[in-house]
Amino acid sequence: MLREGGGSVVGSYGSDQASFTWSLAWWPHALEHGLHPLLTKLVYAPDGWNLAWTSSIPGPSLLAWPLTAAVGPVATYDVLALAAPALAAWCTYLLCRELGSGTPAALAGGLVFGFGTYETAETLNHLNLALVFTLPLAGLVVARYLRGRLSDRRFVVWFALCVVGVFATFLETLFWATFGGAFALGMGLACTRGRERALLFRCLLLCALAYAIALVVAAPYLWVALAHPDPLGISGRGFELDLANLIIPTRVTEVRPSSLHHLGAQLGGNLTEQLGYLGPVLPAIAGFVLWERRRQPLARVLAATIAVATVCALGSRLVVAGHRTWLELPWTLVDDLPLASHALPVRALVLVWLALAVLVALFLANGGRARWLAFGLVALTLLPSLDGSLWVTRLDRPALFEGDRWRSLIHPGENALIIPFSYDGQAMLWQQESGFGFRMTGGYVSATLPPELWRYSIVRAIYGLPLPPFPNPEVRALVRGRKVDVVLLRSGRPGPWASVFTSALGRQRSSGGMLAWRVRGSWPRSLGSLP
């Protein structure tokens, strides 16, 4: 990546990274220019979109503002993506040490959470899901309070900060963190007696107070979200834990027998949602520790959390090796509820991985050589892939979007239909590198397109469906209905699109690696020829 000199980004695919770099630049840009940071007309123009329902990472974007101003959003993304596993590991280490593990054992627990399958897979292209260090940090705050190391006031302040931190990174992670935390505290109440139960109950009340404070802090964001609800109703169907993934590794794991490659290719979901591989040793260690400490409330809480979170991750129907079976699971009872309907079940595994990390630390706390050898096997089986091609993606940066060159084809503020479209390309990066100088008919801030766009057959054809038999009127209907000013197509893009747009819109221009068709108005004055 360093050899590419900024031409590459950490992870795979590129389109998700382009969306996150857009967000890293957008929040500072919006605040500097007095724009609404959540309601924008820059994407899905002319209607615009409510970013409160997207993965716009406001917290990381604002905290990283100085870095973004110094080195740019792409480099900032790389720093955050590389820091995410280390931060997750470090905060888990602090939690495990607070729970009674020595430094070496706590470090081992941190490595399991920071570099296990969940964090490794999400680091590929889901920055919002990789930045989960606030979860073990919240656990650390609770543990210190229960051990008498924090006063009520300090606990509420620190816990509220953790809640705000999770909220400002990704709302879905807050959903799972709240579910897991409430369940763990409830199990703790069931497993304790006397003064311990009274302390846990007081902790639960203080957590509720901290959530209330966080709610006040987040009120402006939530007001926008509720005033403009998500019209897409994204479902978690197809994003469940594939049961086979618990024993079958994917490409994110280095030790992957070739005999299992074809089975890995059959797993349900995509690579960054295949988060369940535990290896053969980690479940055995977890089972041993749970049996060894079966009379301790902490062990019982961890066991119940792992079991319930795994059942949630399996979703509404059991999926095995990519085959969706007829067996309905408990998630069907909550799948249609307002918050749960927006959560992808497989992401509940973040709770499982955190609990397993704590169990590994407890396993090694009283350990001799044999236990450390067992951990060595865990580390070997979970070692992240060393395939450099998986961790570096070359960005597509046409010369047109270098500096102000885009003004040779687009007037400031115009609505541009850019192909590649949505997640199929990196138009979000191009718009950001233009200084948000133009609007886009498309965009990639949601997993699915708004129905106002999807209703056009030509848009569906861009997504890979059959081209309509008479595309010219369909193209004209799209550009007229969406008030498009200019159409841009990446030069060399496979498919019939250059001839389709020429036939429907007339003569094209070529500049800076892009083909362009003017729909409304006149071309800008030339800024000089581009390569």
PEDABEL-V346745 format. One record per residue. N is the residue number from 0. RES is the residue in three letters. SS is DSSP state (H for helix, E for strand, L for the rest). PHI is phi in degrees with one decimal (NA if undefined). NEAR is the number of other C-alpha atoms within 8 Angstrom. Layout:
# PEDABEL-V346745
N_RES_SS_PHI_NEAR + N_RES_SS_PHI_NEAR
This chain:
# PEDABEL-V346745
0_MET_L_NA_10 + 1_LEU_L_-64.7_5 + 2_ARG_L_-64.5_4 + 3_GLU_L_-74.3_7 + 4_GLY_L_61.9_7 + 5_GLY_L_89.5_9 + 6_GLY_L_-85.2_10 + 7_SER_E_-129.7_11 + 8_VAL_E_-139.6_16 + 9_VAL_E_-64.7_14 + 10_GLY_L_103.7_13 + 11_SER_L_-116.0_10 + 12_TYR_L_80.3_8 + 13_GLY_L_103.3_14 + 14_SER_H_-69.2_12 + 15_ASP_H_-65.5_10 + 16_GLN_H_-61.1_13 + 17_ALA_H_-60.7_12 + 18_SER_H_-67.2_13 + 19_PHE_H_-71.3_13 + 20_THR_H_-64.2_14 + 21_TRP_H_-58.2_13 + 22_SER_H_-66.3_12 + 23_LEU_H_-60.2_19 + 24_ALA_H_-86.7_13 + 25_TRP_H_-67.7_10 + 26_TRP_H_-60.4_12 + 27_PRO_H_-62.0_11 + 28_HIS_H_-61.6_8 + 29_ALA_H_-63.1_11 + 30_LEU_H_-71.1_10 + 31_GLU_H_-65.4_7 + 32_HIS_L_-103.6_6 + 33_GLY_L_67.5_6 + 34_LEU_L_-96.1_7 + 35_HIS_L_-70.1_8 + 36_PRO_L_-74.8_10 + 37_LEU_L_-108.3_9 + 38_LEU_E_-102.7_10 + 39_THR_E_-132.9_11 + 40_LYS_L_-100.0_11 + 41_LEU_L_-72.3_10 + 42_VAL_L_-119.1_14 + 43_TYR_L_52.3_13 + 44_ALA_L_-64.3_13 + 45_PRO_L_-88.4_10 + 46_ASP_L_-72.2_6 + 47_GLY_L_85.9_11 + 48_TRP_E_-152.1_9 + 49_ASN_E_-95.0_13 + 50_LEU_H_-73.2_12 + 51_ALA_H_-64.4_11 + 52_TRP_H_-102.1_8 + 53_THR_L_-124.5_8 + 54_SER_L_-91.4_10 + 55_SER_L_-89.1_10 + 56_ILE_L_37.9_13 + 57_PRO_H_-61.7_11 + 58_GLY_H_-61.4_9 + 59_PRO_H_-58.1_10 + 60_SER_H_-63.5_13 + 61_LEU_H_-76.3_10 + 62_LEU_H_-66.2_7 + 63_ALA_L_-90.9_10 + 64_TRP_H_-50.9_10 + 65_PRO_H_-60.2_7 + 66_LEU_H_-67.5_9 + 67_THR_H_-62.0_13 + 68_ALA_H_-65.0_8 + 69_ALA_H_-83.9_6 + 70_VAL_H_-122.4_8 + 71_GLY_L_96.2_10 + 72_PRO_H_-69.9_12 + 73_VAL_H_-67.1_9 + 74_ALA_H_-63.4_11 + 75_THR_H_-64.2_14 + 76_TYR_H_-57.8_14 + 77_ASP_H_-59.1_10 + 78_VAL_H_-61.5_8 + 79_LEU_H_-66.2_9 + 80_ALA_H_-65.2_12 + 81_LEU_H_-74.5_10 + 82_ALA_H_-78.7_8 + 83_ALA_H_-57.3_15 + 84_PRO_H_-62.9_15 + 85_ALA_H_-64.9_9 + 86_LEU_H_-64.7_11 + 87_ALA_H_-61.5_16 + 88_ALA_H_-65.8_17 + 89_TRP_H_-64.6_11 + 90_CYS_H_-66.5_14 + 91_THR_H_-68.2_19 + 92_TYR_H_-57.2_14 + 93_LEU_H_-62.0_11 + 94_LEU_H_-63.6_14 + 95_CYS_H_-64.3_16 + 96_ARG_H_-65.8_12 + 97_GLU_H_-66.1_10 + 98_LEU_L_-83.2_7 + 99_GLY_L_111.0_8 + 100_SER_L_-80.9_13 + 101_GLY_L_-71.2_8 + 102_THR_H_-58.3_8 + 103_PRO_H_-59.9_6 + 104_ALA_H_-65.1_16 + 105_ALA_H_-65.7_16 + 106_LEU_H_-61.0_12 + 107_ALA_H_-62.9_13 + 108_GLY_H_-61.4_18 + 109_GLY_H_-62.0_16 + 110_LEU_H_-64.8_11 + 111_VAL_H_-63.2_14 + 112_PHE_H_-75.3_16 + 113_GLY_H_-74.5_16 + 114_PHE_H_-130.8_14 + 115_GLY_L_-77.8_13 + 116_THR_H_-62.0_14 + 117_TYR_H_-59.6_13 + 118_GLU_H_-66.5_12 + 119_THR_H_-62.3_13 + 120_ALA_H_-66.9_13 + 121_GLU_H_-71.3_13 + 122_THR_H_-65.8_15 + 123_LEU_L_-57.5_12 + 124_ASN_L_-160.9_13 + 125_HIS_L_-114.4_11 + 126_LEU_H_-60.1_12 + 127_ASN_H_-63.4_10 + 128_LEU_H_-92.6_10 + 129_ALA_H_-80.8_12 + 130_LEU_L_-83.0_12 + 131_VAL_L_-114.2_12 + 132_PHE_H_-63.7_12 + 133_THR_H_-69.5_12 + 134_LEU_H_-69.6_10 + 135_PRO_H_-64.0_13 + 136_LEU_H_-65.4_13 + 137_ALA_H_-64.0_11 + 138_GLY_H_-61.9_9 + 139_LEU_H_-62.9_12 + 140_VAL_H_-61.7_11 + 141_VAL_H_-64.1_11 + 142_ALA_H_-61.7_11 + 143_ARG_H_-67.1_11 + 144_TYR_H_-65.8_13 + 145_LEU_H_-65.8_10 + 146_ARG_L_-93.1_7 + 147_GLY_L_79.3_7 + 148_ARG_L_-97.2_7 + 149_LEU_L_-132.9_9 + 150_SER_L_-75.3_8 + 151_ASP_H_-57.0_8 + 152_ARG_H_-63.0_6 + 153_ARG_H_-65.6_8 + 154_PHE_H_-61.1_13 + 155_VAL_H_-61.3_12 + 156_VAL_H_-64.0_9 + 157_TRP_H_-66.2_9 + 158_PHE_H_-68.6_13 + 159_ALA_H_-62.5_13 + 160_LEU_H_-63.2_9 + 161_CYS_H_-63.1_12 + 162_VAL_H_-62.0_13 + 163_VAL_H_-62.2_11 + 164_GLY_H_-62.3_10 + 165_VAL_H_-66.0_14 + 166_PHE_H_-58.4_10 + 167_ALA_L_-76.6_11 + 168_THR_L_-99.2_14 + 169_PHE_L_-165.0_12 + 170_LEU_H_-63.2_9 + 171_GLU_H_-64.9_8 + 172_THR_H_-62.5_11 + 173_LEU_H_-63.6_11 + 174_PHE_H_-59.3_10 + 175_TRP_H_-69.8_11 + 176_ALA_H_-64.8_10 + 177_THR_H_-65.7_8 + 178_PHE_H_-59.9_8 + 179_GLY_H_-66.2_11 + 180_GLY_H_-66.5_8 + 181_ALA_H_-63.9_8 + 182_PHE_H_-64.6_9 + 183_ALA_H_-63.4_11 + 184_LEU_H_-66.2_10 + 185_GLY_H_-63.4_8 + 186_MET_H_-64.8_11 + 187_GLY_H_-61.0_13 + 188_LEU_H_-63.0_11 + 189_ALA_H_-73.7_6 + 190_CYS_H_-99.9_9 + 191_THR_L_-121.8_9 + 192_ARG_L_-138.6_8 + 193_GLY_H_59.1_6 + 194_ARG_H_-64.8_6 + 195_GLU_H_-63.0_8 + 196_ARG_H_-67.0_11 + 197_ALA_H_-62.0_9 + 198_LEU_H_-66.0_9 + 199_LEU_H_-63.5_12 + 200_PHE_H_-64.8_9 + 201_ARG_H_-63.8_8 + 202_CYS_H_-61.7_11 + 203_LEU_H_-62.5_9 + 204_LEU_H_-64.5_8 + 205_LEU_H_-67.9_11 + 206_CYS_H_-61.6_11 + 207_ALA_H_-61.6_8 + 208_LEU_H_-64.8_9 + 209_ALA_H_-62.6_13 + 210_TYR_H_-63.9_10 + 211_ALA_H_-63.5_8 + 212_ILE_H_-64.6_9 + 213_ALA_H_-62.4_12 + 214_LEU_H_-62.7_8 + 215_VAL_H_-64.6_7 + 216_VAL_H_-61.4_8 + 217_ALA_L_-88.0_9 + 218_ALA_H_-55.5_8 + 219_PRO_H_-59.9_7 + 220_TYR_H_-64.0_9 + 221_LEU_H_-65.6_9 + 222_TRP_H_-61.2_8 + 223_VAL_H_-64.8_11 + 224_ALA_H_-62.1_12 + 225_LEU_H_-77.6_7 + 226_ALA_H_-73.6_6 + 227_HIS_L_-130.1_7 + 228_PRO_L_-63.2_7 + 229_ASP_L_-63.5_8 + 230_PRO_L_-82.3_5 + 231_LEU_L_-90.1_6 + 232_GLY_L_57.5_7 + 233_ILE_L_-58.7_8 + 234_SER_L_-104.7_8 + 235_GLY_L_-83.3_12 + 236_ARG_L_-60.0_8 + 237_GLY_L_91.7_6 + 238_PHE_L_-124.6_12 + 239_GLU_L_-97.1_16 + 240_LEU_L_-70.6_15 + 241_ASP_E_-75.9_17 + 242_LEU_H_-55.1_10 + 243_ALA_H_-67.3_9 + 244_ASN_H_-66.1_15 + 245_LEU_H_-63.8_11 + 246_ILE_L_-121.3_9 + 247_ILE_L_-111.7_11 + 248_PRO_L_-76.4_13 + 249_THR_L_-113.6_12 + 250_ARG_L_-67.6_8 + 251_VAL_L_-78.9_12 + 252_THR_E_-105.2_13 + 253_GLU_L_-70.1_12 + 254_VAL_L_-84.0_9 + 255_ARG_L_-141.6_10 + 256_PRO_L_-54.7_6 + 257_SER_H_-60.5_5 + 258_SER_H_-67.4_5 + 259_LEU_H_-101.4_10 + 260_HIS_H_-60.3_10 + 261_HIS_H_-68.4_7 + 262_LEU_H_-71.8_9 + 263_GLY_H_-61.9_11 + 264_ALA_H_-69.8_7 + 265_GLN_L_-91.1_8 + 266_LEU_L_-62.5_13 + 267_GLY_L_-71.8_15 + 268_GLY_L_78.4_11 + 269_ASN_L_-100.3_6 + 270_LEU_H_-58.2_9 + 271_THR_H_-81.4_10 + 272_GLU_H_-116.3_11 + 273_GLN_L_-97.6_16 + 274_LEU_L_-109.7_13 + 275_GLY_L_-96.4_11 + 276_TYR_L_-65.7_12 + 277_LEU_L_-107.8_11 + 278_GLY_H_78.1_13 + 279_PRO_H_-80.9_8 + 280_VAL_H_-95.0_10 + 281_LEU_H_-58.4_10 + 282_PRO_H_-61.2_9 + 283_ALA_H_-65.3_8 + 284_ILE_H_-63.0_12 + 285_ALA_H_-60.1_12 + 286_GLY_H_-62.3_8 + 287_PHE_H_-64.2_8 + 288_VAL_H_-64.5_13 + 289_LEU_H_-63.6_12 + 290_TRP_H_-72.0_7 + 291_GLU_H_-61.9_6 + 292_ARG_L_-113.4_8 + 293_ARG_L_-61.7_10 + 294_ARG_L_-91.7_6 + 295_GLN_L_-90.6_7 + 296_PRO_H_-56.5_10 + 297_LEU_H_-60.1_7 + 298_ALA_H_-63.9_12 + 299_ARG_H_-66.6_13 + 300_VAL_H_-64.1_12 + 301_LEU_H_-65.0_11 + 302_ALA_H_-62.1_9 + 303_ALA_H_-65.6_9 + 304_THR_H_-63.8_14 + 305_ILE_H_-60.8_12 + 306_ALA_H_-64.2_8 + 307_VAL_H_-68.6_8 + 308_ALA_H_-64.5_13 + 309_THR_H_-66.9_11 + 310_VAL_H_-62.1_11 + 311_CYS_H_-62.2_12 + 312_ALA_H_-62.8_13 + 313_LEU_L_-69.7_17 + 314_GLY_L_78.3_18 + 315_SER_L_-84.6_12 + 316_ARG_E_-136.4_12 + 317_LEU_E_-68.0_14 + 318_VAL_E_-116.6_14 + 319_VAL_E_-130.8_12 + 320_ALA_L_53.7_12 + 321_GLY_L_85.9_10 + 322_HIS_E_-98.7_7 + 323_ARG_E_-84.2_8 + 324_THR_E_-83.2_8 + 325_TRP_E_-82.3_6 + 326_LEU_E_-73.2_6 + 327_GLU_E_-81.0_8 + 328_LEU_L_-118.1_11 + 329_PRO_H_-57.3_10 + 330_TRP_H_-60.7_11 + 331_THR_H_-61.1_11 + 332_LEU_H_-71.8_6 + 333_VAL_L_-121.2_9 + 334_ASP_L_-60.0_9 + 335_ASP_L_-98.5_8 + 336_LEU_L_-71.5_7 + 337_PRO_L_-52.5_6 + 338_LEU_L_-83.6_7 + 339_ALA_H_-62.8_9 + 340_SER_H_-66.3_13 + 341_HIS_H_-98.1_11 + 342_ALA_L_-97.6_11 + 343_LEU_L_-85.1_11 + 344_PRO_H_-53.6_13 + 345_VAL_H_-60.2_15 + 346_ARG_H_-74.8_11 + 347_ALA_H_-63.6_13 + 348_LEU_H_-66.1_13 + 349_VAL_H_-59.7_8 + 350_LEU_H_-68.8_13 + 351_VAL_H_-64.7_12 + 352_TRP_H_-66.4_12 + 353_LEU_H_-67.8_11 + 354_ALA_H_-64.7_11 + 355_LEU_H_-64.6_14 + 356_ALA_H_-62.2_15 + 357_VAL_H_-64.5_11 + 358_LEU_H_-64.3_14 + 359_VAL_H_-62.1_15 + 360_ALA_H_-63.3_15 + 361_LEU_H_-66.5_13 + 362_PHE_H_-62.1_13 + 363_LEU_H_-88.3_12 + 364_ALA_H_-61.4_10 + 365_ASN_L_-110.1_6 + 366_GLY_L_-86.7_9 + 367_GLY_L_-106.8_7 + 368_ARG_H_-62.1_6 + 369_ALA_H_-62.0_7 + 370_ARG_H_-68.8_10 + 371_TRP_H_-69.7_10 + 372_LEU_H_-65.1_8 + 373_ALA_H_-63.5_10 + 374_PHE_H_-64.9_10 + 375_GLY_H_-57.9_8 + 376_LEU_H_-68.3_9 + 377_VAL_H_-60.4_11 + 378_ALA_H_-60.6_9 + 379_LEU_H_-67.0_8 + 380_THR_H_-71.4_11 + 381_LEU_H_-103.0_14 + 382_LEU_L_-54.1_11 + 383_PRO_E_-60.7_11 + 384_SER_L_-57.6_10 + 385_LEU_L_-98.2_5 + 386_ASP_L_-74.5_7 + 387_GLY_H_-59.9_6 + 388_SER_H_-65.6_6 + 389_LEU_H_-78.6_11 + 390_TRP_H_-107.1_10 + 391_VAL_E_-133.7_12 + 392_THR_E_-123.1_13 + 393_ARG_E_-76.0_8 + 394_LEU_L_-81.2_9 + 395_ASP_L_-92.7_6 + 396_ARG_L_-125.0_7 + 397_PRO_L_-60.8_9 + 398_ALA_H_-61.5_10 + 399_LEU_H_-58.8_11 + 400_PHE_H_-98.8_14 + 401_GLU_L_-85.9_10 + 402_GLY_L_61.7_7 + 403_ASP_L_-98.7_7 + 404_ARG_H_-63.5_11 + 405_TRP_H_-60.2_11 + 406_ARG_H_-68.7_10 + 407_SER_H_-73.4_12 + 408_LEU_L_-123.0_9 + 409_ILE_L_-127.2_12 + 410_HIS_L_-74.1_10 + 411_PRO_L_-54.3_7 + 412_GLY_L_85.9_7 + 413_GLU_L_-71.3_11 + 414_ASN_E_-96.7_14 + 415_ALA_E_-109.6_14 + 416_LEU_E_-92.1_12 + 417_ILE_E_-111.9_12 + 418_ILE_E_-123.3_9 + 419_PRO_L_-64.7_11 + 420_PHE_L_-110.9_12 + 421_SER_H_54.8_10 + 422_TYR_H_-73.9_9 + 423_ASP_H_-80.5_7 + 424_GLY_L_-153.4_10 + 425_GLN_L_-123.7_15 + 426_ALA_H_-62.8_13 + 427_MET_H_-61.3_12 + 428_LEU_H_-64.9_11 + 429_TRP_H_-64.9_10 + 430_GLN_H_-64.5_14 + 431_GLN_H_-64.1_12 + 432_GLU_H_-71.3_10 + 433_SER_L_-82.1_13 + 434_GLY_L_76.3_6 + 435_PHE_L_58.1_9 + 436_GLY_L_-80.1_8 + 437_PHE_L_-140.2_14 + 438_ARG_E_-96.0_14 + 439_MET_E_-126.4_13 + 440_THR_L_-65.0_14 + 441_GLY_L_-98.3_11 + 442_GLY_L_139.9_12 + 443_TYR_L_-139.7_11 + 444_VAL_L_-121.9_9 + 445_SER_L_-147.6_6 + 446_ALA_L_-66.5_6 + 447_THR_L_-128.4_6 + 448_LEU_L_-80.3_7 + 449_PRO_L_-60.8_9 + 450_PRO_H_-60.6_6 + 451_GLU_H_-63.4_6 + 452_LEU_H_-92.8_8 + 453_TRP_H_-65.4_10 + 454_ARG_L_-70.2_8 + 455_TYR_L_-82.6_11 + 456_SER_H_-63.2_10 + 457_ILE_H_-71.4_12 + 458_VAL_H_-67.6_10 + 459_ARG_H_-64.3_12 + 460_ALA_H_-68.7_11 + 461_ILE_H_-60.7_8 + 462_TYR_L_-80.3_7 + 463_GLY_L_114.7_6 + 464_LEU_L_-76.4_7 + 465_PRO_L_-58.7_6 + 466_LEU_L_-69.0_8 + 467_PRO_L_-59.9_9 + 468_PRO_L_-62.0_4 + 469_PHE_L_-125.0_6 + 470_PRO_H_-72.6_11 + 471_ASN_H_-56.6_10 + 472_PRO_H_-64.9_8 + 473_GLU_H_-69.5_12 + 474_VAL_H_-62.3_11 + 475_ARG_H_-65.3_10 + 476_ALA_H_-64.8_9 + 477_LEU_H_-65.1_10 + 478_VAL_H_-69.3_11 + 479_ARG_H_-75.7_8 + 480_GLY_H_-67.1_7 + 481_ARG_L_-98.6_9 + 482_LYS_L_53.9_8 + 483_VAL_L_-77.5_15 + 484_ASP_L_-96.7_13 + 485_VAL_E_-149.6_14 + 486_VAL_E_-108.9_12 + 487_LEU_E_-121.1_12 + 488_LEU_E_-129.2_13 + 489_ARG_E_-64.2_10 + 490_SER_L_-59.0_7 + 491_GLY_L_82.5_4 + 492_ARG_L_-64.2_8 + 493_PRO_L_-62.4_5 + 494_GLY_L_110.0_5 + 495_PRO_L_-88.2_6 + 496_TRP_H_-68.7_9 + 497_ALA_H_-61.4_9 + 498_SER_H_-71.1_7 + 499_VAL_H_-63.3_10 + 500_PHE_H_-70.9_12 + 501_THR_H_-64.7_11 + 502_SER_H_-65.4_8 + 503_ALA_H_-86.0_11 + 504_LEU_H_-118.2_10 + 505_GLY_L_98.8_8 + 506_ARG_L_-64.4_6 + 507_GLN_L_-104.1_9 + 508_ARG_E_-118.5_7 + 509_SER_E_-126.0_8 + 510_SER_E_-160.8_12 + 511_GLY_L_57.9_10 + 512_GLY_L_82.7_11 + 513_MET_E_-130.7_12 + 514_LEU_E_-96.3_13 + 515_ALA_E_-136.8_13 + 516_TRP_E_-127.5_14 + 517_ARG_E_-83.8_12 + 518_VAL_L_-101.3_10 + 519_ARG_L_-132.7_7 + 520_GLY_L_74.5_6 + 521_SER_L_-109.7_5 + 522_TRP_L_-67.9_9 + 523_PRO_L_-65.4_9 + 524_ARG_L_-64.0_5 + 525_SER_L_-64.5_6 + 526_LEU_L_-101.0_7 + 527_GLY_L_107.0_5 + 528_SER_L_-71.8_6 + 529_LEU_L_-115.9_8 + 530_PRO_L_-67.4_6
